[in-house]
Amino acid sequence: MPTRALRTAASGMYAQQVNIQVIANNISNLNTNSFKKNRAEFEDLMYQEVAANPLNAELPGVTEKTSMKVQVGNGVQLSSTQKMFSQGDLHESGSQMDLAIQGEGFFQIRKPDGSMVYSRDGSFKISSEGTIVTASGYSVEPGIKVTADTAQVQVTKDGQVSLVENNGNVLEVGNMELVKFVNPGGLLALGNNLYQETPASGLPLIGSPASNGFGEVHQGFTEASNVDIVEEMVAMITAQRAYEINSKTVKTVEDMMQMANNLKRG
């Protein structure tokens, strides 16, 4: 039926429209620290069995062929958008409060309402109270305080935090902890480079950097986005062509319906 073809082509156009939106978001965050690209995933819709040639029923001697059926699909639908947590390049920033994770893991961030969220973005600051916070002012767990006499903050690859005071004394004040998930792709993206655990991600596993599969912490570096601009441009062109072909399918079906109507009038 022509209407089935119209609906199928329309589902393809919608799918590619969403695909373009995902790609556009990836490209727009090309320079966002620790941004992880998304990938749109699709699945086919239900199939229906139709007669292989319904006109055979009107021909003598070929009635057996009327029982032949073929499966015809009904288009495509968006199944999910998947976060790709591949490693981004580390760029030296020179700031002592910039921390980047090389390998697996997330920083623990506590929001003002007490809930815990997670981030790969280690562009941290020091608040007026001397605590280490994110750019949005959320505290970084475990809470480590910097004293007024601190001249320099030192963080080792295994997460040990030390304060160098103005008089040269070195004080060890704590250790950075990281969190990882069995399925990081199941995390809920909240924006502002923050993620929240979900049943799909599993429970957070807390550990020390550079041990038990956790990544190393590199001070004075930021993690770049993992978006590959060439790959995204190729994906955009492919999605655009797919959208165009589906729109031509709609036009073709419309022309076929018009031809059929003209035959009826004739």
Residue pairs with C-beta under 8 A, 6 or more apart in sequence:
2 253
2 256
2 257
2 260
4 48
4 72
4 74
5 249
5 253
6 250
6 253
6 254
7 74
7 75
8 73
8 74
8 75
8 249
9 75
9 246
9 247
9 249
9 250
9 253
10 75
10 246
10 250
11 45
11 74
11 75
11 76
11 77
12 75
12 76
12 242
12 243
12 246
12 249
13 243
13 246
13 247
13 250
15 40
15 42
15 76
15 77
15 78
16 239
16 240
16 242
16 243
16 246
17 243
18 40
18 78
19 40
19 42
19 235
19 239
19 242
20 236
20 239
20 240
20 243
22 38
22 39
22 40
22 81
23 232
23 235
23 236
23 239
24 236
25 38
26 37
26 38
26 227
26 232
27 227
27 229
27 232
27 233
27 236
29 35
29 37
29 225
29 227
30 225
30 227
30 229
31 224
31 225
32 193
32 225
33 121
33 123
33 193
33 222
33 223
33 224
33 225
34 88
34 100
34 119
34 120
34 121
34 122
34 193
34 222
34 223
34 224
34 225
35 88
35 193
35 225
35 226
35 227
36 83
36 84
36 85
36 86
36 88
36 120
36 225
36 226
37 83
37 84
37 225
37 226
37 227
37 232
38 81
38 82
38 83
38 84
39 81
39 82
39 84
40 78
40 81
41 78
41 79
41 80
41 81
41 82
42 76
42 77
42 78
42 79
43 76
43 77
43 79
44 73
44 75
44 76
44 77
45 73
45 74
45 75
45 76
45 77
46 73
46 74
47 71
47 72
47 73
47 74
48 71
48 72
48 74
49 69
49 70
49 71
49 72
50 69
50 70
50 72
51 57
51 66
51 68
51 69
51 70
52 65
52 68
52 69
52 70
53 65
53 68
54 66
56 62
56 63
56 65
56 66
57 63
57 66
82 185
83 184
83 185
83 187
83 189
84 185
84 226
85 184
85 185
85 226
86 226
87 102
87 103
87 223
87 226
88 223
88 224
88 225
88 226
89 223
89 224
90 100
90 102
90 218
90 221
90 222
90 223
90 224
91 221
91 222
91 223
91 224
92 220
92 221
93 220
93 221
93 222
94 220
95 123
95 220
96 152
96 153
96 154
96 219
96 220
97 123
97 124
97 125
97 126
97 132
97 153
98 122
98 123
98 124
98 219
98 220
98 221
98 222
99 107
99 122
99 124
99 155
99 176
99 217
99 218
99 219
99 221
100 122
100 217
100 218
100 221
100 222
100 223
101 107
101 120
101 122
101 178
101 209
101 215
101 216
101 217
101 218
101 223
102 215
102 216
102 217
102 218
103 214
103 215
103 216
104 178
104 180
104 213
104 214
104 215
105 178
105 179
105 180
105 207
105 209
105 214
105 215
106 118
106 119
106 120
106 178
106 179
106 180
106 181
106 184
106 195
107 118
107 119
107 120
107 121
107 122
107 140
107 176
107 178
107 179
108 116
108 118
108 140
108 141
108 142
108 177
108 178
108 179
108 204
108 206
109 116
109 117
109 118
109 119
109 134
109 138
109 139
109 140
109 141
109 194
110 116
110 117
110 138
110 139
110 140
110 141
111 117
111 138
112 138
115 196
116 141
116 204
117 138
117 190
117 194
117 195
117 196
118 179
118 187
118 194
118 195
118 196
118 197
118 204
119 134
119 193
119 194
119 195
120 193
120 223
121 134
121 135
121 193
121 222
121 223
122 217
122 222
122 223
123 134
123 135
123 222
124 132
124 133
124 134
124 135
124 140
125 132
125 133
125 134
125 135
126 132
126 133
126 146
127 133
127 137
127 139
129 145
130 145
130 146
130 147
130 148
131 139
131 140
131 143
131 144
131 145
131 146
132 139
132 140
132 143
132 144
132 146
133 139
133 140
134 140
136 192
141 177
142 174
142 175
142 176
142 177
144 161
144 173
144 174
144 176
145 173
146 153
146 163
146 173
147 163
147 165
147 171
149 165
149 166
149 167
150 163
150 164
150 165
150 166
151 164
151 165
151 166
152 163
152 164
153 161
153 162
153 163
153 164
154 161
154 162
154 163
154 164
154 170
154 219
155 161
155 162
155 176
155 217
155 219
156 162
156 217
156 219
157 209
157 210
157 216
157 217
157 218
158 175
158 208
158 209
158 210
158 211
158 216
158 217
159 175
159 176
159 177
159 178
159 208
159 209
159 210
159 217
160 172
160 175
160 176
161 172
161 173
161 174
161 175
161 176
162 170
162 171
162 172
162 173
163 170
163 171
163 173
164 170
165 171
175 208
176 209
176 217
177 206
177 207
177 208
177 209
178 206
178 207
178 208
178 209
178 214
178 215
178 217
179 204
179 205
179 206
179 207
180 204
180 205
180 207
180 213
180 214
181 187
181 197
181 201
181 202
181 203
181 204
181 205
182 201
182 202
182 205
183 200
183 201
183 202
184 195
184 201
185 200
185 201
186 198
186 199
186 200
186 201
186 202
187 195
187 196
187 197
187 198
187 201
188 195
188 196
188 197
188 198
188 201
189 195
190 196
197 203
197 204
207 213
207 214
208 214
209 215
209 216
209 217
210 216
210 217
